[in-house]
């Protein structure tokens, strides 16, 4: 059953905020960013809209840093680097060879790979020793 949801101003605002940044904000960060323009906005509304955007394939949860989910509006295949010291999450391009490998591995178990997720952790250039 295909569920059609009406588009809302708040959902569009959440998606626009994600699309406009290369950072990977938490729900709290998105809420604080959008609250001045949407005084009636609640934290629950941000959570619900992020959930809808994920279901629709327009956003993704890419990591949990310090107990907070971090989100990305970029849904094309790419990897993420997560700094273990400062918690910064950065996009990394995903080599075609890795995407192809995921498909090859899935064939071995008679499945079809739809998405590759890769997170690499370490120290970013600001925190490097």
C-alpha positions as protocol buffer text, in pm:
chain_id: "A"
residue {
  index: 1
  type: UNK
  ca { x: 0 y: 0 z: 0 }
}
residue {
  index: 2
  type: UNK
  ca { x: 146 y: 336 z: -105 }
}
residue {
  index: 3
  type: UNK
  ca { x: 89 y: 596 z: 166 }
}
residue {
  index: 4
  type: UNK
  ca { x: 78 y: 952 z: 36 }
}
residue {
  index: 5
  type: UNK
  ca { x: 167 y: 1220 z: 285 }
}
residue {
  index: 6
  type: UNK
  ca { x: 86 y: 1581 z: 233 }
}
residue {
  index: 7
  type: UNK
  ca { x: 387 y: 1804 z: 217 }
}
residue {
  index: 8
  type: UNK
  ca { x: 418 y: 2040 z: 511 }
}
residue {
  index: 9
  type: UNK
  ca { x: 605 y: 2364 z: 558 }
}
residue {
  index: 10
  type: UNK
  ca { x: 791 y: 2222 z: 856 }
}
residue {
  index: 11
  type: UNK
  ca { x: 895 y: 1905 z: 673 }
}
residue {
  index: 12
  type: UNK
  ca { x: 1016 y: 2115 z: 381 }
}
residue {
  index: 13
  type: UNK
  ca { x: 1211 y: 2332 z: 624 }
}
residue {
  index: 14
  type: UNK
  ca { x: 1378 y: 2029 z: 783 }
}
residue {
  index: 15
  type: UNK
  ca { x: 1471 y: 1892 z: 441 }
}
residue {
  index: 16
  type: UNK
  ca { x: 1599 y: 2233 z: 324 }
}
residue {
  index: 17
  type: UNK
  ca { x: 1812 y: 2267 z: 638 }
}
residue {
  index: 18
  type: UNK
  ca { x: 1967 y: 1925 z: 575 }
}
residue {
  index: 19
  type: UNK
  ca { x: 2025 y: 1995 z: 207 }
}
residue {
  index: 20
  type: UNK
  ca { x: 2188 y: 2331 z: 281 }
}
residue {
  index: 21
  type: UNK
  ca { x: 2466 y: 2194 z: 500 }
}
residue {
  index: 22
  type: UNK
  ca { x: 2762 y: 1961 z: 469 }
}
residue {
  index: 23
  type: UNK
  ca { x: 2748 y: 1914 z: 845 }
}
residue {
  index: 24
  type: UNK
  ca { x: 2551 y: 1622 z: 981 }
}
residue {
  index: 25
  type: UNK
  ca { x: 2322 y: 1781 z: 1240 }
}
residue {
  index: 26
  type: UNK
  ca { x: 2147 y: 1616 z: 1531 }
}
residue {
  index: 27
  type: UNK
  ca { x: 1775 y: 1657 z: 1591 }
}
residue {
  index: 28
  type: UNK
  ca { x: 1853 y: 1916 z: 1859 }
}
residue {
  index: 29
  type: UNK
  ca { x: 2073 y: 2115 z: 1621 }
}
residue {
  index: 30
  type: UNK
  ca { x: 1803 y: 2116 z: 1351 }
}
residue {
  index: 31
  type: UNK
  ca { x: 1543 y: 2219 z: 1608 }
}
residue {
  index: 32
  type: UNK
  ca { x: 1754 y: 2512 z: 1734 }
}
residue {
  index: 33
  type: UNK
  ca { x: 1826 y: 2623 z: 1376 }
}
residue {
  index: 34
  type: UNK
  ca { x: 1462 y: 2617 z: 1266 }
}
residue {
  index: 35
  type: UNK
  ca { x: 1289 y: 2739 z: 1585 }
}
residue {
  index: 36
  type: UNK
  ca { x: 1340 y: 3115 z: 1520 }
}
residue {
  index: 37
  type: UNK
  ca { x: 1156 y: 3089 z: 1186 }
}
residue {
  index: 38
  type: UNK
  ca { x: 895 y: 2842 z: 1316 }
}
residue {
  index: 39
  type: UNK
  ca { x: 811 y: 2948 z: 1675 }
}
residue {
  index: 40
  type: UNK
  ca { x: 543 y: 2677 z: 1705 }
}
residue {
  index: 41
  type: UNK
  ca { x: 794 y: 2403 z: 1611 }
}
residue {
  index: 42
  type: UNK
  ca { x: 845 y: 2126 z: 1865 }
}
residue {
  index: 43
  type: UNK
  ca { x: 1127 y: 1879 z: 1904 }
}
residue {
  index: 44
  type: UNK
  ca { x: 876 y: 1599 z: 1840 }
}
residue {
  index: 45
  type: UNK
  ca { x: 783 y: 1756 z: 1507 }
}
residue {
  index: 46
  type: UNK
  ca { x: 1147 y: 1752 z: 1399 }
}
residue {
  index: 47
  type: UNK
  ca { x: 1179 y: 1385 z: 1502 }
}
residue {
  index: 48
  type: UNK
  ca { x: 860 y: 1287 z: 1318 }
}
residue {
  index: 49
  type: UNK
  ca { x: 956 y: 1476 z: 1003 }
}
residue {
  index: 50
  type: UNK
  ca { x: 1304 y: 1324 z: 998 }
}
residue {
  index: 51
  type: UNK
  ca { x: 1143 y: 982 z: 1027 }
}
residue {
  index: 52
  type: UNK
  ca { x: 914 y: 1056 z: 730 }
}
residue {
  index: 53
  type: UNK
  ca { x: 1205 y: 1193 z: 526 }
}
residue {
  index: 54
  type: UNK
  ca { x: 1403 y: 876 z: 596 }
}
residue {
  index: 55
  type: UNK
  ca { x: 1108 y: 655 z: 494 }
}
residue {
  index: 56
  type: UNK
  ca { x: 1082 y: 853 z: 171 }
}
residue {
  index: 57
  type: UNK
  ca { x: 1456 y: 816 z: 103 }
}
residue {
  index: 58
  type: UNK
  ca { x: 1521 y: 1192 z: 126 }
}
residue {
  index: 59
  type: UNK
  ca { x: 1737 y: 1181 z: 440 }
}
residue {
  index: 60
  type: UNK
  ca { x: 1937 y: 926 z: 632 }
}
residue {
  index: 61
  type: UNK
  ca { x: 2070 y: 870 z: 981 }
}
residue {
  index: 62
  type: UNK
  ca { x: 2443 y: 826 z: 929 }
}
residue {
  index: 63
  type: UNK
  ca { x: 2585 y: 781 z: 1278 }
}
residue {
  index: 64
  type: UNK
  ca { x: 2533 y: 818 z: 1649 }
}
residue {
  index: 65
  type: UNK
  ca { x: 2782 y: 1053 z: 1811 }
}
residue {
  index: 66
  type: UNK
  ca { x: 2777 y: 1110 z: 2185 }
}
residue {
  index: 67
  type: UNK
  ca { x: 2437 y: 942 z: 2202 }
}
residue {
  index: 68
  type: UNK
  ca { x: 2279 y: 1162 z: 1936 }
}
residue {
  index: 69
  type: UNK
  ca { x: 2170 y: 1049 z: 1592 }
}
residue {
  index: 70
  type: UNK
  ca { x: 2326 y: 1256 z: 1313 }
}
residue {
  index: 71
  type: UNK
  ca { x: 2145 y: 1310 z: 984 }
}
residue {
  index: 72
  type: UNK
  ca { x: 2237 y: 1369 z: 622 }
}
residue {
  index: 73
  type: UNK
  ca { x: 2029 y: 1509 z: 338 }
}
residue {
  index: 74
  type: UNK
  ca { x: 2272 y: 1365 z: 88 }
}
residue {
  index: 75
  type: UNK
  ca { x: 2141 y: 1020 z: -2 }
}
residue {
  index: 76
  type: UNK
  ca { x: 2364 y: 925 z: -295 }
}
residue {
  index: 77
  type: UNK
  ca { x: 2622 y: 653 z: -220 }
}
residue {
  index: 78
  type: UNK
  ca { x: 2903 y: 796 z: -8 }
}
residue {
  index: 79
  type: UNK
  ca { x: 3092 y: 716 z: 311 }
}
residue {
  index: 80
  type: UNK
  ca { x: 3141 y: 909 z: 634 }
}
residue {
  index: 81
  type: UNK
  ca { x: 3444 y: 981 z: 849 }
}
residue {
  index: 82
  type: UNK
  ca { x: 3363 y: 1030 z: 1219 }
}
residue {
  index: 83
  type: UNK
  ca { x: 3620 y: 1193 z: 1445 }
}
residue {
  index: 84
  type: UNK
  ca { x: 3639 y: 1003 z: 1771 }
}
residue {
  index: 85
  type: UNK
  ca { x: 3755 y: 1312 z: 1960 }
}
residue {
  index: 86
  type: UNK
  ca { x: 3539 y: 1605 z: 1842 }
}
residue {
  index: 87
  type: UNK
  ca { x: 3250 y: 1407 z: 1689 }
}
residue {
  index: 88
  type: UNK
  ca { x: 3268 y: 1581 z: 1352 }
}
residue {
  index: 89
  type: UNK
  ca { x: 3109 y: 1379 z: 1069 }
}
residue {
  index: 90
  type: UNK
  ca { x: 3242 y: 1438 z: 718 }
}
residue {
  index: 91
  type: UNK
  ca { x: 3136 y: 1306 z: 379 }
}
residue {
  index: 92
  type: UNK
  ca { x: 3380 y: 1089 z: 185 }
}
residue {
  index: 93
  type: UNK
  ca { x: 3339 y: 977 z: -172 }
}
residue {
  index: 94
  type: UNK
  ca { x: 3276 y: 604 z: -208 }
}
residue {
  index: 95
  type: UNK
  ca { x: 3489 y: 436 z: -475 }
}
residue {
  index: 96
  type: UNK
  ca { x: 3296 y: 258 z: -747 }
}
residue {
  index: 97
  type: UNK
  ca { x: 3492 y: -58 z: -669 }
}
residue {
  index: 98
  type: UNK
  ca { x: 3338 y: -70 z: -320 }
}
residue {
  index: 99
  type: UNK
  ca { x: 2986 y: -24 z: -456 }
}
residue {
  index: 100
  type: UNK
  ca { x: 3051 y: -306 z: -704 }
}
residue {
  index: 101
  type: UNK
  ca { x: 3191 y: -528 z: -427 }
}
residue {
  index: 102
  type: UNK
  ca { x: 2871 y: -487 z: -223 }
}
residue {
  index: 103
  type: UNK
  ca { x: 2668 y: -604 z: -522 }
}
residue {
  index: 104
  type: UNK
  ca { x: 2898 y: -901 z: -577 }
}
residue {
  index: 105
  type: UNK
  ca { x: 2878 y: -1003 z: -212 }
}
residue {
  index: 106
  type: UNK
  ca { x: 2499 y: -983 z: -213 }
}
residue {
  index: 107
  type: UNK
  ca { x: 2481 y: -1215 z: -514 }
}
residue {
  index: 108
  type: UNK
  ca { x: 2665 y: -1475 z: -304 }
}
residue {
  index: 109
  type: UNK
  ca { x: 2367 y: -1488 z: -70 }
}
residue {
  index: 110
  type: UNK
  ca { x: 2108 y: -1452 z: -346 }
}
residue {
  index: 111
  type: UNK
  ca { x: 2013 y: -1094 z: -255 }
}
residue {
  index: 112
  type: UNK
  ca { x: 2014 y: -760 z: -429 }
}
residue {
  index: 113
  type: UNK
  ca { x: 2221 y: -482 z: -269 }
}
residue {
  index: 114
  type: UNK
  ca { x: 2041 y: -150 z: -262 }
}
residue {
  index: 115
  type: UNK
  ca { x: 2265 y: 60 z: -42 }
}
residue {
  index: 116
  type: UNK
  ca { x: 2621 y: 59 z: 88 }
}
residue {
  index: 117
  type: UNK
  ca { x: 2694 y: 223 z: 422 }
}
residue {
  index: 118
  type: UNK
  ca { x: 3049 y: 284 z: 535 }
}
residue {
  index: 119
  type: UNK
  ca { x: 3160 y: 478 z: 840 }
}
residue {
  index: 120
  type: UNK
  ca { x: 3527 y: 523 z: 919 }
}
residue {
  index: 121
  type: UNK
  ca { x: 3638 y: 654 z: 1256 }
}
residue {
  index: 122
  type: UNK
  ca { x: 3963 y: 813 z: 1365 }
}
residue {
  index: 123
  type: UNK
  ca { x: 4098 y: 1161 z: 1424 }
}
residue {
  index: 124
  type: UNK
  ca { x: 4013 y: 1451 z: 1193 }
}
residue {
  index: 125
  type: UNK
  ca { x: 4278 y: 1696 z: 1080 }
}
residue {
  index: 126
  type: UNK
  ca { x: 4182 y: 1939 z: 1360 }
}
residue {
  index: 127
  type: UNK
  ca { x: 4220 y: 1676 z: 1633 }
}
residue {
  index: 128
  type: UNK
  ca { x: 4510 y: 1480 z: 1481 }
}
residue {
  index: 129
  type: UNK
  ca { x: 4806 y: 1407 z: 1698 }
}
